[in-house]
Amino acid sequence: ADMVATLRSSVGKMNDLLQRLAPHSQARVHNIEPQLLRPILTAAVSAKRRDREINLLGDTNVSTLADATALEQAIAHLLQNALDASSGEPVTVRVANEGNNVAIAITDKGVGMDGDFVRNRLFEPFASTKPGGFGIGAFEARSLVTAMGGRLNVDSRLGRGTTFTILLPSAEAAGEPIRKRA
Protein backbone atom coordinates (compact mmCIF):
# COMPACT_ATOMS: atom_id res chain seq x y z
CA ALA A 1 0.00 0.00 0.00
CA ASP A 2 2.98 2.28 0.67
CA MET A 3 3.98 1.96 -2.96
CA VAL A 4 0.52 3.12 -4.06
CA ALA A 5 0.65 6.08 -1.70
CA THR A 6 4.08 7.08 -3.03
CA LEU A 7 2.87 6.79 -6.61
CA ARG A 8 -0.19 8.80 -5.77
CA SER A 9 1.87 11.56 -4.25
CA SER A 10 4.21 11.54 -7.30
CA VAL A 11 1.24 11.74 -9.64
CA GLY A 12 -0.15 14.56 -7.53
CA LYS A 13 3.15 16.40 -7.80
CA MET A 14 3.27 15.84 -11.55
CA ASN A 15 -0.27 17.15 -11.91
CA ASP A 16 0.56 20.25 -9.88
CA LEU A 17 3.58 20.76 -12.06
CA LEU A 18 1.61 20.35 -15.26
CA GLN A 19 -0.99 22.77 -13.95
CA ARG A 20 1.78 25.30 -13.39
CA LEU A 21 3.21 24.62 -16.85
CA ALA A 22 -0.09 25.04 -18.64
CA PRO A 23 -0.37 28.19 -20.75
CA HIS A 24 -2.75 29.71 -18.22
CA SER A 25 0.09 29.82 -15.71
CA GLN A 26 0.58 33.29 -17.20
CA ALA A 27 -2.50 34.25 -15.22
CA ARG A 28 -0.05 34.83 -12.39
CA VAL A 29 1.12 37.99 -14.07
CA HIS A 30 -1.49 40.43 -12.86
CA ASN A 31 -0.51 44.09 -12.77
CA ILE A 32 2.23 45.26 -15.03
CA GLU A 33 3.14 48.70 -13.78
CA PRO A 34 6.24 50.79 -13.16
CA GLN A 35 8.31 49.06 -10.49
CA LEU A 36 11.49 50.22 -8.85
CA LEU A 37 13.92 47.32 -9.21
CA ARG A 38 15.78 47.71 -5.94
CA PRO A 39 13.14 46.26 -3.55
CA ILE A 40 12.36 43.38 -5.92
CA LEU A 41 16.03 42.45 -6.36
CA THR A 42 16.80 42.87 -2.67
CA ALA A 43 13.93 40.56 -1.72
CA ALA A 44 14.93 37.87 -4.24
CA VAL A 45 18.60 38.03 -3.29
CA SER A 46 18.10 38.03 0.46
CA ALA A 47 15.78 35.02 0.17
CA LYS A 48 18.56 33.02 -1.55
CA ARG A 49 21.61 34.47 0.11
CA ARG A 50 21.57 32.23 3.19
CA ASP A 51 25.16 30.99 3.12
CA ARG A 52 26.31 31.95 -0.35
CA GLU A 53 27.66 35.16 -1.73
CA ILE A 54 25.35 36.93 -4.18
CA ASN A 55 26.67 40.27 -5.43
CA LEU A 56 24.21 42.90 -6.57
CA LEU A 57 25.86 45.29 -9.04
CA GLY A 58 24.85 48.22 -11.22
CA ASP A 59 22.25 50.91 -10.64
CA THR A 60 19.26 49.25 -8.99
CA ASN A 61 17.41 52.59 -8.80
CA VAL A 62 15.95 51.99 -12.25
CA SER A 63 12.32 51.27 -12.91
CA THR A 64 10.84 48.70 -15.22
CA LEU A 65 7.36 47.77 -16.36
CA ALA A 66 6.68 44.50 -14.58
CA ASP A 67 4.54 42.55 -12.18
CA ALA A 68 6.58 42.77 -8.98
CA THR A 69 5.67 39.30 -7.67
CA ALA A 70 6.20 37.56 -11.00
CA LEU A 71 9.55 39.30 -11.53
CA GLU A 72 10.73 38.40 -8.05
CA GLN A 73 9.74 34.77 -8.73
CA ALA A 74 11.56 34.71 -12.06
CA ILE A 75 14.72 36.14 -10.47
CA ALA A 76 14.46 33.67 -7.59
CA HIS A 77 14.26 30.73 -10.06
CA LEU A 78 17.32 31.93 -11.95
CA LEU A 79 19.26 32.59 -8.74
CA GLN A 80 18.47 29.08 -7.53
CA ASN A 81 19.68 27.65 -10.85
CA ALA A 82 22.87 29.71 -10.60
CA LEU A 83 23.52 28.60 -7.02
CA ASP A 84 22.88 24.96 -7.94
CA ALA A 85 25.22 25.17 -10.92
CA SER A 86 28.11 26.75 -9.05
CA SER A 87 29.04 25.28 -5.72
CA GLY A 88 30.81 27.84 -3.60
CA GLU A 89 31.48 30.48 -6.27
CA PRO A 90 29.72 33.83 -5.84
CA VAL A 91 26.74 34.57 -8.08
CA THR A 92 26.38 38.05 -9.57
CA VAL A 93 23.22 40.01 -10.33
CA ARG A 94 23.96 43.04 -12.49
CA VAL A 95 21.45 45.70 -13.55
CA ALA A 96 22.06 47.78 -16.67
CA ASN A 97 20.12 50.01 -19.04
CA GLU A 98 20.09 48.70 -22.59
CA GLY A 99 18.36 51.17 -24.84
CA ASN A 100 14.67 51.15 -23.89
CA ASN A 101 15.14 48.04 -21.77
CA VAL A 102 16.37 47.28 -18.32
CA ALA A 103 18.64 44.23 -18.26
CA ILE A 104 18.99 42.06 -15.17
CA ALA A 105 21.88 39.64 -15.70
CA ILE A 106 22.36 36.70 -13.34
CA THR A 107 25.81 35.16 -13.75
CA ASP A 108 27.33 32.05 -12.23
CA LYS A 109 30.81 30.60 -12.63
CA GLY A 110 29.39 27.10 -12.64
CA VAL A 111 29.57 24.07 -14.88
CA GLY A 112 27.96 25.84 -17.83
CA MET A 113 25.96 24.21 -20.61
CA ASP A 114 26.85 23.41 -24.19
CA GLY A 115 25.07 25.06 -27.10
CA ASP A 116 23.09 21.94 -27.86
CA PHE A 117 21.64 21.79 -24.33
CA VAL A 118 20.80 25.50 -24.37
CA ARG A 119 19.09 25.27 -27.76
CA ASN A 120 17.25 22.00 -27.31
CA ARG A 121 16.82 21.15 -23.66
CA LEU A 122 17.19 24.12 -21.36
CA PHE A 123 13.69 25.52 -21.68
CA GLU A 124 11.97 22.14 -21.82
CA PRO A 125 9.80 21.86 -18.71
CA PHE A 126 11.53 18.70 -17.50
CA ALA A 127 15.08 19.31 -18.65
CA SER A 128 17.61 19.38 -15.88
CA THR A 129 21.32 19.13 -15.39
CA LYS A 130 20.60 18.25 -11.77
CA PRO A 131 20.12 14.61 -10.89
CA GLY A 132 16.57 14.25 -9.63
CA GLY A 133 15.75 17.88 -10.42
CA PHE A 134 12.88 18.81 -12.70
CA GLY A 135 14.86 21.83 -13.82
CA ILE A 136 11.68 23.82 -13.97
CA GLY A 137 13.48 27.02 -13.03
CA ALA A 138 14.51 28.26 -16.47
CA PHE A 139 11.20 27.27 -18.06
CA GLU A 140 9.18 28.93 -15.32
CA ALA A 141 11.34 32.07 -15.33
CA ARG A 142 10.99 32.39 -19.08
CA SER A 143 7.20 31.94 -18.91
CA LEU A 144 6.91 34.70 -16.31
CA VAL A 145 9.23 37.09 -18.15
CA THR A 146 7.51 36.48 -21.50
CA ALA A 147 4.09 37.02 -19.92
CA MET A 148 5.33 40.45 -18.80
CA GLY A 149 6.36 41.31 -22.35
CA GLY A 150 10.05 40.76 -21.69
CA ARG A 151 12.74 38.41 -22.98
CA LEU A 152 15.07 35.95 -21.29
CA ASN A 153 18.43 35.45 -22.96
CA VAL A 154 21.05 32.89 -22.01
CA ASP A 155 24.75 32.82 -22.66
CA SER A 156 26.62 29.78 -21.41
CA ARG A 157 30.09 28.27 -21.80
CA LEU A 158 30.91 24.76 -20.69
CA GLY A 159 33.23 24.89 -17.71
CA ARG A 160 33.01 28.68 -17.47
CA GLY A 161 29.51 29.42 -16.34
CA THR A 162 26.21 30.89 -17.44
CA THR A 163 24.51 34.26 -17.65
CA PHE A 164 20.73 34.55 -17.83
CA THR A 165 19.59 38.05 -18.79
CA ILE A 166 16.05 39.27 -18.19
CA LEU A 167 15.17 42.16 -20.51
CA LEU A 168 12.12 44.22 -19.60
CA PRO A 169 10.87 47.56 -20.91
CA SER A 170 12.27 50.49 -18.98
CA ALA A 171 9.49 52.47 -17.30
CA GLU A 172 11.35 55.71 -17.90
CA ALA A 173 11.67 54.96 -21.62
CA ALA A 174 7.96 54.20 -21.79
CA GLY A 175 7.34 57.66 -20.34
CA GLU A 176 5.50 56.19 -17.38
CA PRO A 177 5.48 58.46 -14.35
CA ILE A 178 7.25 56.75 -11.46
CA ARG A 179 5.96 57.68 -8.08
CA LYS A 180 9.25 58.45 -6.37
CA ARG A 181 9.20 58.35 -2.61
CA ALA A 182 10.20 61.72 -1.25
N, C-alpha and C positions, 0 to 999 in steps of 0.2 A: 504493500500500500504506500510505503514511503516513496517508492519509485514513481508512482502515479502522482503523488503530491508534488514531487520535484518537477516532473514533466509539466504538471499543471501550472506551477509557478513560472517555469521557463516560458510556456506558451503565453501566459499572462504578460510576462515581461516583453515578449516579442510583439504581442498585440499593442501594448502601450507604445512601444517603439514605432511600430508601423503607423499608429495613430499620429504620433508626433511627426512622422516623415511625410504623411499625406499632404497634398498640396494645401489643404486648408490650415496647415500649421502656420501659414502666413497670417492667420487671423490674430496671431499674438502680437503683430505689429499694429498698434492702435493709433497713437497720436504722433504723427511726424511733425515736429515743431522745432524751432531753434533751441538748441541745447548747448550749454557751455560744456566743453569736453572734460575740464578738470575733475568735477565731482564724479563723473561716470568712470573715468580712468582710475581715479584714486580708489573708488569702491571696488572695481574689478581687481586691481593690483593688490589691495590690502587683503582681499578675500583669499588670494592665492599665495601670498608672500610668506606664509607661515615660517618655513625654515630655509627658504631659498631667496637668493638675491634677484630682485626684479628692478631694473633701472628704468625710470621714467624720464625721457629726454625730450627736448624741443619745447615749443611754446604751447602749453596746455590751455592757455587762455583764449583759445579759438572756439568758435561756435559752428556747429554743423546742424543740418536738418536731419533729425533722427528721432526714433522712439527710444527714450532713455533706457528703458528696461531691456528692450531687444538688443540695443547696442552693447549694454553692459554684459548681457548673456553671450553675445557673439565674441566679445573680447575675452570673457572668462573661458570659453571653449578653446580659443586659440592659445591662451596662456597655458591652459592645462596641457594641450598638445605639446607646446614648447617645453614645458617643464618635464613632461614624460620623455621627450626625445633627447633631452640633454641632462644627464645626471650630473648635478654639481655645478655646472657652468651657469653663470648669470644669464638671465633672459632680459632683453631690452625692448622697451616700448617707446617708439619715437614718433612724435607728432610733427607734421610738416604741412605747409600750404603748397598745393600743387595746382596752380591755375585757379579754377573755380571750385576745386575740391580740397577737402581736408584729408590728408593721408595719415592713417594710424598703422605703423609698421611694427610687427611683433617678430623679433629675431631671436633664434636660438643657435647655439654653436653645437648642435646635436649631430645625430647620425646622418641626417639629410636623407633625401629621396632621389632616386634617379628619374630622368625625364619620363620614362615609360610609366612609372608608378604615378607621377604627378598627372600625366595626361589621361591615363586609363583607370586608375584605381582610387586616387585620393578622395575624390568627391562622390564616390559610390557610398551609399548609406552604410554598408557593412565592411568597407575596406578598413584595414588596420595594420599598422606595423607592430602593434603591441600584441603579444600573445594573449588571447582571451579577451582582448578589447574589441568593442564594436567599432571603434574609430568613428563614432558619430560626430565628433567635434567639428571637423572641417566641413562636413556636409551641412550640419545644423547652423554653423556660423555663416556659411554661404547663403543658406535659405533666408536667414534673418537679414543679412546685409542686402541681398537682392530685393527682398520685400520692402526695404526702405528706399529702394531706388539707387542703391550703391553697387560697388563692385568689390570682389575679393580676388586679389592677385597673389600668386605664389611664386617664389623664386627659391629653388633648392639645389644644393650641390651635395652629392654623396660625400660623407666624411667631413663636410665643412659646416653644414647647418642649413637652416631654412628661414626665410622671411615671408610671413603672410602680411599683405597690406590691404587694409580696409580703406576704400575710397568712398567718401560721402560728399554730397554737395555742401559747400561752405555756406553758412547762413548769411555771412556778410556779402558774399558774391551774389546771393539771391536777392539781396536788398531787403532781407527780413529784419525788422527792428528787433534787436536783442534787448531784453529788459535787463540792464546792468544793475547790479546791486550797488547802492550808493556807498 
